[in-house]
Amino acid sequence: MKKTIIYLFVAALGLTGLSACHSDLDIVYDNALSASIMWKDPSDLEQSVPGIYARVRGFLGANEANVFYFGEVRVGDYMWGPSLKDKVQDNFKISCRHQTFTPSNTIGWADAYKAIDQANAVLLHSGECNATEAKVKWANAQAYFARAFVYFYAVRLWGEIPMNLLPVEGTAQPETYPAQATAAQVYEQIGKDIEACEACGDVLGGEKYFGTKDALNMLKAEYALWMYSTQNGGNSYLSMAETALNAIGISDSKLLADYSKVFDRGNRKNAEVIFAMNNTASSRAGYQVYFCHTSNNIKSNFRQKPVPISSSQWWHYSEGFQKQLLDSKAAGDKRVDTNLGIGNYGADGGEISWCNKLLGDMTGSTVVFDNDLLYYRYALAVMMHAELKYYQGNYDAALKSLNLIAKRAYGKDNVYTSNAKEAVLDAIVKEYFLEFPAEGVIWWALIRTGRIWGYVPNNEIPGETFADLRAKNANILLWPIPQSSLNKNTNLHQLAGWE
């Protein structure tokens, strides 16, 4: 009985991410406790894997550290402007200048390593639990997938990062105060983890709140396209991406006919969702609060019907991007009503706009942010396939995949017809903007396609382009290492250009 109580306590500690001895080390809670009394029974292994994904959600589900802030906000003024009524915006998150976007106001680093540390603990101790071989393989496969997933996010965000492969279980370990590895070393390890996950066999299962075979192939394809297009990886990575995407299968069979249903909180884990994080009324993770409006700015009869109400509203589509969406709607694009809410709902009769996607429960007086957090969905596989075919120079095949996405949006075949190289790339980039706003996908697609340099992240200096900023700071696409982490760990150094 006493042993059971201890197990339950440790499991709760693992799932909530509470810190013990090492909270000041900016890595994770002290695993020494769990190493000493856990990893005895098969149930310990089963309890530890959900803890990995709880930490992944902690890394990518916080208010200002999430897929949206990391993966889309820095597109900048092209997409975003101050909220219409409150006239505020998280400006430092879209700026690439030292005066606003600095090490002192970047976050998320510690939560990434909490997830990595939990995966490392599973990989180190899974064989000690007297579990079946199948259960050990399942746990290891999940840990390899999650570790590769988080490292892939982290290295794209910060470049030079520590590469811990063992859990922190004592203060004498080098993992406690780790030094940074090169980005190339981290990318190499991600590839190894993907291979190790595959080597475990087809044991991942079909639970979409965990890694699945399709989720692994999505990660593999995204990693391969990134390595080819941004790391000079060569054609072998295109072959890797093609293998992964072919394993998923590229057709319209897994695209929901109704785009809005992909994000319906009553339709969670639908056929288009490949990998998501469970989000409930109690956890309330995510970033959608910043698309809502304060009640005093909205006419009473429109609050929550249809205007989402919460405590603050910081984000609003720029006038230019809003026009792009409305022009697409005028052309028949059925996605726009999900991506954009707009109307004269203001308390003063003025126009109000917001993003309808992934808002959550709107039955009360304010929104409850309980919609799941989507990381991979099938439409992204189709878009990556179009991107792959573009890189291979097969522009007709790229259009074929691209038009699967466009057909659902516009209800007709062959929306895009020109197979000229630049026209195909223009169409791919356009569809990323129209298909994925507020999902944290667009930023990474712009970097992969090389189109990022045509966007201005902040117009404080008239006429300055993103390319101008690149000339000043080769690491302009990265986030600076958080100052709090540098203060706690003297083995870390700030990235060149962000000192």
N, C-alpha and C positions, 0 to 999 in steps of 0.2 A: 504494500500500500504506500509506504514512504517513498519507494523508488518511483512508483507511478506519479505521485504528486510532484516529485522533482522533475520528471520527464515533461509533465505538463507545463511546469514553470519555464523550463528551458525552451520548450516549443513556443510558448507565448513570447518569450524574449526574442527568439529568432524571427517570429512573424511580425512583431511590432517594431523591431529595429532599436529597442532601448539599449543604451550604452551602459557598459560596466566600467572596467578599469581604464580603457584606452580612448574614451570619448575625446580627449584633447589631442589625439594623434592624427585626427582627420582621416582615418581609414575606416574603422568600424568598431562595433562593440567587441569586448574581449572574448574570443572564442575558446580561451583556456577552460572556462567553465564547461562549455558544451563538449570540449574534447575529453574532459575527465569523466563525465558521467553520462554522456550520450554515446551514440554509435555502438550500442550494445544489442539492440533488437531491431528487427525489420521495420517496426513502426517508427523508430527514430529516423530512418532513411526516408520513409514516406512523409514525415513531418517536415523534413529539412528542405525538400524541393519546393514546396509552396513558398517557403521563406525566401528563396532566390527571387521568385517573381514578385513577391511583395516589395522587395528592395528595388527591382527594376521599375515598378510603378513609382516608388519613392524618388527614383532618379528622374523619371520622365513624366511625372504627374504633379509636380509642385506648381505653385502659382507662377513663378518666374523661372523655372527650370523644367522645361518640358519640350515636347516635340515641336510645338508652335514657336516658342521663343528661340530654340536652338536651330530650327530648320526653316523658318520662313520670315520671321520678323525683320531680319537684317536685309531682306530685299529692299526695305526702306521706303522712300517717298513714292516710288512707283506704285506700291500697293497700299500704303498706310498713311493716314493723316489723323489729326486730333479728332476726338469725338465731337459730334456736332453740337451737343448741348453743354457738356461739362468742359469742353475745350482743353482736355488734358490728354497726354499720351506718354507712354514709357519711352521717352526720347533716347535715353542712354542705350537702350537695347537695339536701336536701329542705327546708331552712329558708329562710325569707324574712327573717331577722333579721340585723342587722349583726354580732352577736357570733359568728355561725357562718358565714353565707354572705356573704363579703366579697370585695373585689377581689383580695386576696392569695391566695385559693384557688380562683379560677376560671381555666379554661384553654381552649384550643381556638382562640383568636383567630388566632395566627400560622399554624396549619395551614390555616385557611380561606383566608388570603391567598396561601399557596403554591399552592393549586389555582386561585385566581382569576388569579394571575400567570402560570401556565402557559397558561391559556386565553387571556389577553391576548397572550402571545407568539405563539401560533398565529394569532390574528386579525390581528396586525400583520405577520407574516412569511409567511403561507401563499402569497401570490402571488409569492414570490421563488424558489420551489423547482423551477420548470420542470415542475410537475406538471400533469396534465390538468385541465380545467375541472371535471370530475366529482369528481376527488379533492380539489381545493381547496374545492369546495362541501361535500363530506362533512366535511372537517376543520373548516371554519368552522361548519357546523351543529353539530358535536359541541362546539366551543368555546363557541358561544352557549348551547347547552343547559346545559353544565356550569357556565358562569358564572352563568346565571340560577338554577340549582339551588342553588349555594353561596351566592349573595347572598340568596336567599330564606330559607335557613336562618339566615344571619348577621344579617339585619335583624330577623328575628323574635326572635333571641336577644338582640341588643344594641341595637337601635333605631338610634341615631345611629352610623354606621360610615363609614370612608373608602370612597370609591367610585372605585377605580383602574380605569381603562379602557385603560391602557397598561402593558406589562411594565416592571419595574425593571431597567434596563440601565446605570445610572450614578448616582453619588451626587448629581449636580446636579438630578436630576428631582424635581418635587414629589411624585411617587408614592413616593419613598424615605422621606420623613417626611410622610405625608399628613395633612390635616385631615379631620374628619368631615363627612359630608353629612347632611342631614336624612333621617329615615326615608322621608318622602314622595318625596324625590329618588331614593332607592334603589329604592323600589317602582316608580317610573316607569321606571327603567332596566331593571328585571326584565321589565316589560311589553314594552319595546323589544327586549330580547334574545329573548324568546319570539317576537315578530313576525319578527325577523331570522332566527331559526332556521327558521321556517315559510317564509320567503321564499327560502331556499336550495333549496326543492323537496323532493320525497320522496326524499331521499338518505341518510337516517340509517342505514338498514339494519336488520337484525333481531337483531344481537348484543346480548344482554341485559346484558352487562357494560359496554356503552356506551349512549348515548342512542338510543332508537328512536322511531318515530312515536307509539306508544302511551305511552312514557315522557314524551315532550313534552306529549301531551294530558293526562296525569296531572298534570304540573307546572302546565300551563295551568289545569286545573280547580281544583286546590288553591289556586293563586294567586288565581283569580277569586273563589272562595268566601271566601277570607281578606279580599280587598279589599272585598267586599260587606259582610261581617259585622263586621269589626273596623276598617275604614278608611273607613266611610261612602261606599263607592264607587258605590252606586246600582245600579239594575236592569240596566244595561249589562253589569255583571260577572256577573250571573246568566245573561244570554244567552251570554256568553263561556264560562262553565262548561258550559252545556247543549250548546253546539257541540262542545266538547272531549269531553265524556262520550258524546255521540251518535256521535262519530267512533270512539271505542273500542268502543261497543256494549254495551248493558246487558241481559244475560240470564244464565241459569245455565250457558251453554255453556262458559265459561272457568273456572268454579269446579270445582276437582278434587272428585270425589265424596267422597274421604277427606281430611279436613282435615289429618291428620297428615302426609300425603305432600307437602304444600306445603313442609314444613320438613325433609324427609328429605335428608340429605347425599348419598344415592345417587340422588336425583331432582332434582338441581340444574337450574336454568333450565327448570322444568316449565311447563306452559301457564298456570298462574296467576301466575307470576313475570313482572313487567314490567320492573323495573330492579333490579339487584343488583350487588354488588361481589364479585369472585372472592376467596376466602379459602382459603389452603392451610395445610398443616402448617408451612411455613416462615414465612409471614407472621403467622399466628395473631392476627389482629386481632379486636376485639370486646369484649364486656362479660360474656359468659356465665360467666366464671370466678367471678363474685360470686354465682352461684346454686349453686355446688358446695359440698361439705363436705370438711373435713379428715378423713383416714382414721381418726385416733384416736377420732373421735366416732361412727364407724359400725361396726357389727358386721362382722367380716371377710367373712362370706359374702354380704353385701349391697353391698360396695364395687364400684361400677361395674355392679352387677346388683341393683337398678336405680339405686342412689344415686350420682350423679356425684361423683367425688373430684378435688379439686385442692388448692391451697395455702391457700385462704382462702374464707370464705363470709360475705358482708356483707349480702345481701339476702334477705328473706323476705316473703311476702305477710302483710299484717296479718290478725288473726283475723277481722275483719269481711269483708274481701275474700275470704279463704279460704272463709268460710261462703257468700258469694255464689256462688262457683264450685261448691262442693259442692251447694248447693241447685239450681243449674242442671243439674248432673250428675244429680241425683235426678229432675229433670224430663225427662231424656232427652238432655241436651246432650252430644254425642260429642266436642266440642272439649276438654273439661276435662282429660282424661288427657294431652293434649299440653301444656296450659298449667299443669298442676299435678301433681307427683308427691308422694305422701304415704303414710306408713305408719310402723309401729313398728320402725324400722331402727336406732335409736340404740344405741350401745355399752352404754348403761344400760337399754336396752329402751324408751326414750322415743320419742315421735313425731317424725318428721323430714319436712320438706316442702321442695320446690324447684320450679323451673320446668324442664320437659322440653324446651322449645322451643329449637331452634338450638344444641344443646349441642356437637355435633361427634363426633369419633371416640372411642368409649368401649371399645375393644377392649383397651387397655393398662391399666396400674395407675392412671393418672390420665387425665383427659380431654385430648385434643388438640383445640384450638379451631380447627377447620378448616372449619366450615360457612360458607357464603356469608352475606354481610350483605344482608338484604332491605330495600330502600327503598320500592319500589312493588310491590304485588301487586293482582290483579284484584278481590279482595274490597273493597279500598279504593275502587275506582271505583264499585262498586255502593253502598257506604255513602255516598259523596259524592253520588251521584245521589239517594238518599233524603233527604239533607240539603238538596240543591238544591230538591227538590220541596216540602220543608217550608217553606223560605224563600219559595217562590212561592205558598204557601197551598194547594197541591194535595196534601192529606193522603192521599187514596186512592192517588195515584201514589207518594207516599213509602212507604206501607205495602207496596205491591206490590214495590218494590225491596228494602225491609227484609226482607220475607219470603223473598226469594231467599237471603239470608244465613242466616236462621233455619231454612229448610227443610233446608239441608245439615246444620245443627247438630242439629236435633231429628227429622229424618226425616218431617216432615209439613207440610202446607200451612197457610197462614193462622195462623201462631203468634200474630201480632199482628192484632187485629181492630178496635180502637177507633180511629176517625178523628178524635177530638177533638184539638184543637191540642196541648194539654199532654201528652196520652197518647202522641201520635206522637213528640214530642220526648223524652219519658221513654224510649220504646222505642229511639230512635236512640242516645241516650247509653248505655243499658244494653248494646246490642249492640256499641258501641265497646269497652266494658270487657270483654265476653266474647269478642269476636273477636280483639282485638289486644293482649292483655297482653304486656308485655316486648318490644314491637316499636317503641316510640317514637312511636306514633300518637295515643294517648289525650289527652295534654296539649293538642295543637293542636286536636283536636276539641272539647274542653271550652271552650277559648277562643273558637272560632268560634261555638259554640252559646250562649255566654253562661253556661254552667253552671259555669264555673270558680269563681265566687265562692261557691258553696255548699260548697266543700271547704276543710278546714283543713290547711295544709301542715305544721304542727308545733304540738304542743299544749303548748309551754312555758308559755304564758299561758292558764290555763283560761278558757274562754268566748270567747276571741278568735277571730274568723272571718277568712277570707281578705278579705272585704269591709272589715273593720276595718283590715287591713294596707293595703289599697288606699287608704283615706282618709289614711294616713300617708305613703304613697309611691306616686305615680301611675305609677311605672315598676316596680312590684312584680313584674310578670310577666316583666320582662327580667332578664338577667344583668348584673352590673356589668362594666365594662371591666376586663380583667386589670391588676393593678397593675404587672406587669412591662412591659406595653406602654406604660402611661402614663409609666413611668420612662425608657423608651428613646426616646419620641417626645413632645416637649413640645408639639407641635401638637394632641395629643389632649386631651380633657377628659372627666372622669367624668360619668356620667349623673346628672341631678338625682334626688335621693333616695338615691343610693348614695355620696355624697361621704364 
